[in-house]
Amino acid sequence: MSKRTPKIPFGSSLSRTVSGRSSRPTLLDFARSCSNRTAVGIAVLALLSTPAFAQSLAITGATLAIGDGSEPIRNGTVVITAGKVTAAGAGIAIPPGTKTIDAAGKWVTPGLVSGFSRVGLVEVPAVNETNDASARSPFSAAIDVAPAINPLANPVAISRTAGITRAVVVPSTGTGIFAGQGAVVDLGADMSPITKPRAFQYVEMGEEGAKDAGGSRPAAILTFKTMLREAQEFAKAPASYDGRSKDALLNRIDAEALVPVVTGAMPLMVHVESGRDILAVLALRQDFPALKLILAGAAEGWIVAPQIAAAKVPVIAGGLDDLPSSFEKLAATQSNVGRMVKAGVAVSMGLMDRDEGLQLRLATQQAGNMVALNKVPGATGLSWGQALRTISSAPAEAMGLGDRIGSLKAGRSGDVVLWDGDPLEMTSAPLAVWIDGIAQPLDNRQTKLRDRYATPEEGVLPKAYAW
């Protein structure tokens, strides 16, 4: 005897269910659910039936979040023209001829930005053929991850389905403390993912840096200083730099790659966790004052937050760290982000563990937890607007792209997400995603497998699934 699946209204905060399994609505579901076939239904179906190019679009009546740290705006409107946001807020005039989506009861945010990831570099971490995050090669600082980023990797579509439209992609170290040059990418359904190649240089300090440098923190710091001095020597006289000398730590290619770092033209992202290691990194500016630092990790950042704020160094932190998983994280607390923001530090959030290549969708959980912490006695959290900022405009600004992505301010890229509810609640899901004003598909390998096997009929399963 078959059971009928109960129907839940589309606007409900609960996910739909298919044969008892959790399922999130897609853009097509959203359009079909509108029985009157006006407003949302017609507009979304029109978007789905036209070629993939940027269209003039207005989304009206939604709870609108700009992404700049401000609180949500009721009955807001965002207008996208030629792939750019042209206006967002309350009482916005809609240009004549603009396609309009009535999103009353829904939420609109900028596309989310993952501040630390390895999406597109890693598909199956344990399978070397699908893992391009690190390499044991003669090169280190000169390695550029951009050519290796695969827009067809399954985690890209899965992350896009969760409202992530851009990501900071970070290499891993191979044979030394410098890992190479990371990139900022978009997660669009096309073969041109690179937003900004060579966006920063990445270096390991702290425990991992000590290991890569031979076994101690002093060795890592000395190695770091020596390498940057060699880069300065290369900048002064490229033709006479001898990277083949037995005393040289950098070959010519790596020395050249570090020149933008020592001159401040390229940001240097430093992975460091403990309070003492953070101070040691900040002190490096005494020898190299032009360094444009970004701290990644900073699990104990709250201990030295005043010093980080005074140095005006942005931080990309994990939002789910609440226990000491290593000796350099003994003071880890989930209040870390809130305490740093309270001290005036510009904080973004990203994934700092084994999930950085696969689970970018945890961004909203990270941010939502920051809001929930306000209800925990003794904890320090963030306001809703501050929390969204850590996964939208803050990482964009840390990468020097705040004028291009990360918010719904006029002139920014048309990266927009329409949600069925509060995006920082785990029961909410995207109904539609636009990147550069182009409507994106909301299916992925997981949804296809779900749909394939949600209601199997006896006798049609592949042999491997037969009992």
C-alpha positions as CSV (number, residue, x, y, z in Angstrom):
1,M,0.0,0.0,0.0
2,S,1.6,3.3,-1.1
3,K,1.7,6.3,1.1
4,R,0.9,9.7,-0.3
5,T,3.5,12.4,0.5
6,P,1.9,15.3,2.4
7,K,2.1,18.5,0.5
8,I,3.6,21.5,2.2
9,P,2.8,25.1,1.0
10,F,5.7,26.4,-1.1
11,G,6.2,29.4,1.2
12,S,6.6,27.2,4.2
13,S,9.9,27.4,6.1
14,L,10.0,23.6,5.9
15,S,11.7,21.8,3.0
16,R,9.4,19.8,0.7
17,T,9.6,16.1,1.1
18,V,9.8,13.4,-1.6
19,S,9.0,9.9,-0.3
20,G,10.0,11.0,3.2
21,R,13.4,12.4,2.0
22,S,14.4,16.0,2.5
23,S,14.3,18.0,-0.8
24,R,14.9,21.6,-1.5
25,P,12.8,23.5,-4.1
26,T,14.5,24.6,-7.3
27,L,13.9,27.6,-9.5
28,L,11.6,25.6,-11.7
29,D,9.6,24.3,-8.7
30,F,9.3,28.0,-7.6
31,A,7.8,29.0,-10.9
32,R,5.4,26.1,-11.1
33,S,4.2,26.7,-7.6
34,C,2.7,30.0,-8.5
35,S,-0.8,29.1,-9.5
36,N,-1.8,32.5,-10.9
37,R,1.2,32.4,-13.4
38,T,1.7,36.1,-12.9
39,A,4.5,38.0,-11.2
40,V,7.0,35.4,-10.0
41,G,5.7,32.5,-12.1
42,I,5.8,34.2,-15.4
43,A,9.1,36.0,-14.7
44,V,11.0,33.0,-13.6
45,L,9.7,30.7,-16.3
46,A,10.7,33.4,-18.8
47,L,14.2,33.4,-17.4
48,L,14.4,29.7,-17.7
49,S,13.3,29.6,-21.3
50,T,15.7,32.3,-22.6
51,P,19.4,31.9,-23.4
52,A,21.9,32.4,-20.6
53,F,22.7,36.1,-20.8
54,A,22.2,39.0,-18.4
55,Q,18.7,40.5,-18.5
56,S,17.2,43.6,-16.9
57,L,15.4,42.3,-13.8
58,A,13.7,43.8,-10.7
59,I,12.9,41.7,-7.6
60,T,10.3,43.4,-5.5
61,G,8.6,43.0,-2.2
62,A,11.3,40.9,-0.5
63,T,13.1,41.2,2.8
64,L,16.3,42.7,1.3
65,A,19.8,42.4,2.8
66,I,22.4,44.6,1.2
67,G,25.3,42.6,2.6
68,D,27.3,45.6,4.0
69,G,26.6,45.0,7.6
70,S,23.2,46.8,7.7
71,E,20.1,45.1,8.9
72,P,17.5,43.7,6.4
73,I,15.0,46.0,4.7
74,R,11.4,45.1,4.6
75,N,9.5,45.3,1.3
76,G,12.8,46.0,-0.6
77,T,13.6,46.0,-4.3
78,V,16.8,45.2,-6.2
79,V,17.3,46.1,-9.8
80,I,19.8,44.4,-12.1
81,T,20.7,45.8,-15.5
82,A,23.3,44.5,-17.9
83,G,24.7,42.2,-15.3
84,K,25.1,44.9,-12.6
85,V,23.1,46.0,-9.6
86,T,21.8,49.4,-10.4
87,A,19.7,50.0,-7.3
88,A,18.7,48.3,-4.1
89,G,16.6,49.4,-1.1
90,A,13.1,50.6,-0.2
91,G,11.0,52.7,-2.6
92,I,13.2,52.0,-5.6
93,A,11.8,53.1,-9.0
94,I,11.7,50.3,-11.6
95,P,12.8,51.3,-15.1
96,P,10.1,50.8,-17.8
97,G,10.3,47.4,-19.6
98,T,12.1,45.7,-16.8
99,K,11.1,42.1,-16.0
100,T,9.7,42.0,-12.5
101,I,9.5,39.2,-9.9
102,D,7.1,39.8,-7.0
103,A,9.0,38.2,-4.1
104,A,6.7,39.1,-1.3
105,G,7.4,36.8,1.7
106,K,10.8,35.8,0.4
107,W,14.4,37.1,1.1
108,V,17.0,38.5,-1.2
109,T,20.7,38.8,-0.5
110,P,23.9,39.3,-2.5
111,G,25.5,36.1,-3.7
112,L,27.5,34.6,-0.8
113,V,31.3,34.7,-0.9
114,S,33.3,31.9,0.7
115,G,36.3,33.5,2.3
116,F,38.5,30.4,2.4
117,S,38.0,27.4,0.2
118,R,39.6,24.9,-2.2
119,V,36.5,24.5,-4.4
120,G,37.4,23.5,-7.9
121,L,40.8,22.3,-6.9
122,V,39.6,19.3,-4.9
123,E,36.8,16.9,-5.8
124,V,37.8,13.7,-3.9
125,P,40.6,14.7,-1.4
126,A,42.0,11.1,-1.1
127,V,42.1,10.7,-4.9
128,N,45.3,12.4,-6.2
129,E,43.9,12.7,-9.7
130,T,41.1,15.0,-8.5
131,N,43.2,16.9,-6.0
132,D,45.3,19.9,-7.3
133,A,45.6,21.8,-4.0
134,S,49.3,21.1,-3.5
135,A,52.3,19.7,-5.2
136,R,55.8,18.4,-4.4
137,S,57.7,20.3,-7.1
138,P,60.7,22.6,-7.5
139,F,58.3,25.6,-7.4
140,S,56.4,27.1,-4.5
141,A,55.5,30.8,-4.5
142,A,55.2,30.9,-8.3
143,I,52.5,28.2,-8.5
144,D,49.2,29.7,-9.8
145,V,46.1,27.7,-9.0
146,A,43.9,29.5,-11.6
147,P,44.5,27.1,-14.5
148,A,43.7,24.1,-12.4
149,I,40.3,25.2,-11.2
150,N,37.6,22.9,-12.6
151,P,34.2,24.6,-12.9
152,L,32.7,21.1,-13.6
153,A,33.7,19.7,-10.3
154,N,30.7,18.5,-8.4
155,P,31.3,20.8,-5.3
156,V,30.9,23.8,-7.6
157,A,27.3,23.1,-8.5
158,I,26.5,21.9,-5.0
159,S,27.8,25.2,-3.5
160,R,26.0,27.3,-6.1
161,T,22.8,25.5,-5.2
162,A,23.4,26.7,-1.6
163,G,23.7,30.4,-2.6
164,I,27.5,30.6,-2.9
165,T,28.3,32.6,-6.0
166,R,32.0,33.5,-5.4
167,A,34.9,31.8,-3.5
168,V,38.4,32.5,-2.5
169,V,40.4,29.5,-3.6
170,V,43.6,28.8,-1.5
171,P,46.5,26.4,-2.4
172,S,48.1,24.1,0.0
173,T,51.8,23.9,0.8
174,G,53.9,21.1,-0.8
175,T,57.6,21.4,-0.2
176,G,57.9,24.7,1.8
177,I,56.1,27.4,3.7
178,F,54.9,29.2,0.5
179,A,52.0,27.4,-1.3
180,G,51.5,29.8,-4.3
181,Q,49.1,32.2,-5.7
182,G,45.4,31.8,-4.9
183,A,42.4,33.1,-6.9
184,V,38.9,34.4,-6.6
185,V,36.4,32.5,-8.7
186,D,32.7,32.6,-9.5
187,L,30.6,29.4,-9.3
188,G,28.6,30.0,-12.5
189,A,27.6,27.2,-14.8
190,D,30.1,28.0,-17.5
191,M,33.8,27.4,-18.3
192,S,35.1,30.8,-17.3
193,P,35.3,30.7,-13.5
194,I,38.2,33.1,-12.7
195,T,37.2,36.5,-11.2
196,K,40.7,37.4,-10.2
197,P,43.8,35.2,-10.8
198,R,46.9,35.6,-8.6
199,A,44.8,37.4,-6.1
200,F,47.1,36.7,-3.2
201,Q,50.1,34.7,-2.1
202,Y,49.6,32.0,0.6
203,V,52.1,31.1,3.3
204,E,51.9,28.7,6.3
205,M,53.1,29.8,9.7
206,G,52.4,28.4,13.2
207,E,52.4,24.7,13.6
208,E,52.1,23.8,9.9
209,G,54.7,26.4,8.9
210,A,57.1,25.0,11.6
211,K,56.7,21.6,10.1
212,D,57.3,22.8,6.6
213,A,60.4,24.8,7.6
214,G,62.1,21.9,9.4
215,G,60.5,21.6,12.8
216,S,60.3,24.9,14.7
217,R,58.7,28.3,14.6
218,P,62.0,30.2,14.7
219,A,63.0,28.2,11.6
220,A,59.8,29.2,9.8
221,I,60.2,32.9,10.6
222,L,63.9,32.8,9.5
223,T,62.9,31.0,6.3
224,F,60.2,33.5,5.6
225,K,62.5,36.5,6.2
226,T,65.3,35.0,4.1
227,M,62.9,34.3,1.2
228,L,61.5,37.8,1.2
229,R,65.0,39.3,1.3
230,E,65.9,37.2,-1.7
231,A,62.8,38.5,-3.5
232,Q,64.0,42.0,-2.7
233,E,67.4,41.2,-4.2
234,F,65.7,39.9,-7.3
235,A,63.6,43.1,-7.6
236,K,66.8,45.2,-7.5
237,A,68.8,43.2,-10.0
238,P,66.8,40.5,-11.8
239,A,69.6,39.7,-14.2
240,S,72.2,39.1,-11.5
241,Y,70.0,37.0,-9.2
242,D,71.5,33.5,-8.9
243,G,68.7,31.2,-7.8
244,R,70.9,28.2,-8.3
245,S,73.4,29.1,-5.6
246,K,73.6,26.6,-2.8
247,D,72.7,29.4,-0.4
248,A,69.6,30.4,-2.2
249,L,66.2,29.3,-0.9
250,L,64.3,30.6,-3.9
251,N,64.8,29.8,-7.6
252,R,64.4,32.7,-10.0
253,I,60.8,31.9,-10.8
254,D,59.7,31.8,-7.1
255,A,61.8,34.9,-6.3
256,E,60.1,36.8,-9.1
257,A,56.6,35.7,-7.8
258,L,57.4,37.1,-4.4
259,V,58.3,40.6,-5.6
260,P,54.7,41.8,-5.6
261,V,54.4,40.6,-2.0
262,V,57.4,42.5,-0.7
263,T,56.3,45.7,-2.6
264,G,52.7,45.4,-1.3
265,A,51.2,44.9,-4.7
266,M,49.9,41.5,-3.8
267,P,48.2,40.6,-0.5
268,L,49.9,37.9,1.6
269,M,47.5,35.5,3.3
270,V,49.1,33.9,6.3
271,H,47.7,30.8,8.0
272,V,48.2,31.3,11.7
273,E,46.1,30.2,14.7
274,S,47.6,31.0,18.1
275,G,47.7,34.4,19.7
276,R,51.5,34.3,20.0
277,D,51.9,33.3,16.3
278,I,49.6,36.1,15.2
279,L,51.7,38.7,17.0
280,A,54.9,37.2,15.4
281,V,53.3,37.6,12.0
282,L,52.3,41.2,12.7
283,A,55.8,41.9,13.8
284,L,57.1,40.9,10.4
285,R,56.1,44.3,9.1
286,Q,59.0,45.8,11.1
287,D,61.3,44.2,8.5
288,F,58.9,44.4,5.6
289,P,56.7,47.4,6.1
290,A,55.0,47.1,2.7
291,L,53.4,43.7,3.5
292,K,49.7,43.7,2.9
293,L,48.7,41.0,5.4
294,I,45.6,38.9,5.6
295,L,45.3,36.4,8.5
296,A,43.6,33.1,7.9
297,G,42.5,30.9,10.7
298,A,43.2,33.0,13.8
299,A,41.4,30.7,16.2
300,E,42.9,32.6,19.1
301,G,42.5,36.0,17.4
302,W,40.2,37.2,20.1
303,I,43.1,37.2,22.6
304,V,45.1,39.7,20.5
305,A,42.1,41.4,18.7
306,P,43.2,45.0,19.7
307,Q,46.6,44.5,18.1
308,I,45.0,43.0,14.9
309,A,42.6,46.0,14.7
310,A,45.4,48.5,15.3
311,A,47.4,46.9,12.5
312,K,44.3,47.1,10.2
313,V,44.8,43.5,9.1
314,P,41.7,41.6,7.9
315,V,41.0,38.1,9.2
316,I,39.4,35.1,7.6
317,A,38.3,32.8,10.4
318,G,36.4,29.6,10.8
319,G,32.9,30.1,12.3
320,L,32.5,26.6,13.8
321,D,35.6,26.4,15.9
322,D,34.6,26.0,19.6
323,L,37.0,23.4,20.9
324,P,40.9,23.1,21.0
325,S,41.7,20.7,18.1
326,S,45.4,21.4,18.4
327,F,47.9,23.0,20.7
328,E,47.8,26.2,18.7
329,K,44.0,26.4,19.3
330,L,43.9,25.8,23.0
331,A,41.9,29.1,23.5
332,A,39.5,28.4,20.6
333,T,35.9,29.6,21.2
334,Q,32.9,30.1,19.0
335,S,32.8,33.7,20.4
336,N,36.1,34.4,18.5
337,V,34.5,36.1,15.5
338,G,32.2,38.2,17.6
339,R,34.9,39.3,19.9
340,M,37.2,40.3,17.1
341,V,34.4,42.2,15.3
342,K,33.6,44.0,18.6
343,A,37.3,45.0,18.8
344,G,37.2,46.5,15.4
345,V,38.7,43.7,13.3
346,A,37.4,43.2,9.7
347,V,36.4,39.5,9.9
348,S,35.3,37.2,7.1
349,M,34.4,33.5,7.5
350,G,35.5,30.5,5.5
351,L,36.2,26.8,6.0
352,M,39.5,26.0,7.7
353,D,39.3,22.2,7.9
354,R,38.7,19.2,5.8
355,D,35.5,20.6,4.4
356,E,37.1,23.6,2.6
357,G,36.9,21.9,-0.8
358,L,33.5,20.3,-0.5
359,Q,31.2,22.0,2.0
360,L,31.0,25.7,1.2
361,R,27.3,25.5,1.9
362,L,28.2,25.6,5.6
363,A,28.7,29.3,5.2
364,T,25.1,30.1,6.2
365,Q,25.3,27.8,9.2
366,Q,28.5,29.6,10.3
367,A,26.9,33.0,10.0
368,G,23.6,31.8,11.6
369,N,25.5,30.5,14.6
370,M,27.0,33.9,15.1
371,V,23.5,35.4,15.4
372,A,22.4,32.6,17.8
373,L,25.4,33.2,20.1
374,N,23.7,36.4,21.2
375,K,21.2,34.2,23.1
376,V,23.9,32.2,24.9
377,P,24.9,33.6,28.3
378,G,28.5,34.8,28.3
379,A,29.0,34.4,24.6
380,T,29.7,37.1,22.0
381,G,27.9,36.9,18.7
382,L,27.0,39.2,15.8
383,S,23.9,41.0,14.7
384,W,22.1,39.6,11.7
385,G,23.6,42.2,9.3
386,Q,27.1,41.7,10.7
387,A,26.9,38.0,10.3
388,L,25.8,38.2,6.7
389,R,28.6,40.6,6.0
390,T,31.2,38.0,7.1
391,I,30.1,35.8,4.2
392,S,29.4,38.5,1.6
393,S,31.1,41.9,1.5
394,A,33.8,41.3,4.1
395,P,35.7,38.6,2.1
396,A,35.2,40.6,-1.0
397,E,36.9,43.6,0.6
398,A,39.7,41.4,2.0
399,M,40.5,40.4,-1.6
400,G,40.4,44.0,-2.8
401,L,37.1,43.3,-4.7
402,G,34.6,45.2,-2.5
403,D,33.8,47.5,-5.3
404,R,32.9,44.6,-7.6
405,I,31.3,41.8,-5.6
406,G,29.8,40.9,-2.2
407,S,27.0,43.4,-1.8
408,L,23.9,44.8,-3.5
409,K,25.3,48.3,-3.7
410,A,24.9,50.0,-7.0
411,G,27.6,49.1,-9.5
412,R,28.4,45.7,-8.0
413,S,28.1,42.5,-10.1
414,G,24.6,41.1,-10.4
415,D,25.2,38.2,-7.9
416,V,21.8,37.8,-6.3
417,V,20.1,35.0,-4.4
418,L,16.4,34.7,-3.8
419,W,15.6,32.6,-0.7
420,D,12.4,31.0,0.6
421,G,13.1,32.3,4.1
422,D,15.8,33.8,6.4
423,P,19.0,32.6,4.7
424,L,20.8,32.2,8.0
425,E,18.2,29.6,9.2
426,M,19.1,26.1,8.3
427,T,15.6,25.3,7.0
428,S,15.8,28.0,4.3
429,A,17.1,27.4,0.7
430,P,17.7,29.4,-2.4
431,L,14.9,29.6,-4.9
432,A,16.9,31.3,-7.6
433,V,20.5,32.4,-8.1
434,W,22.0,34.9,-10.5
435,I,25.7,35.4,-11.2
436,D,26.6,38.6,-13.2
437,G,22.8,38.9,-13.8
438,I,22.6,35.4,-15.4
439,A,20.1,32.9,-13.9
440,Q,21.9,29.8,-12.8
441,P,20.7,26.2,-12.7
442,L,19.9,24.8,-9.2
443,D,20.5,21.2,-9.9
444,N,23.6,19.2,-9.1
445,R,24.7,15.6,-8.8
446,Q,23.1,15.2,-5.4
447,T,19.7,16.5,-6.5
448,K,19.8,14.3,-9.6
449,L,20.6,11.2,-7.6
450,R,17.8,12.2,-5.1
451,D,15.3,12.5,-7.9
452,R,16.5,9.3,-9.6
453,Y,16.1,7.1,-6.5
454,A,13.5,8.9,-4.5
455,T,10.6,6.8,-5.8
456,P,12.2,3.7,-7.4
457,E,9.8,1.1,-8.9
458,E,10.4,-2.6,-8.4
459,G,12.3,-4.1,-11.3
460,V,13.9,-0.9,-12.7
461,L,16.9,-0.5,-10.4
462,P,20.3,-1.1,-11.8
463,K,21.8,-4.5,-11.0
464,A,24.2,-3.0,-8.3
465,Y,21.1,-1.9,-6.4
466,A,19.2,-5.2,-6.5
467,W,18.7,-7.0,-3.2
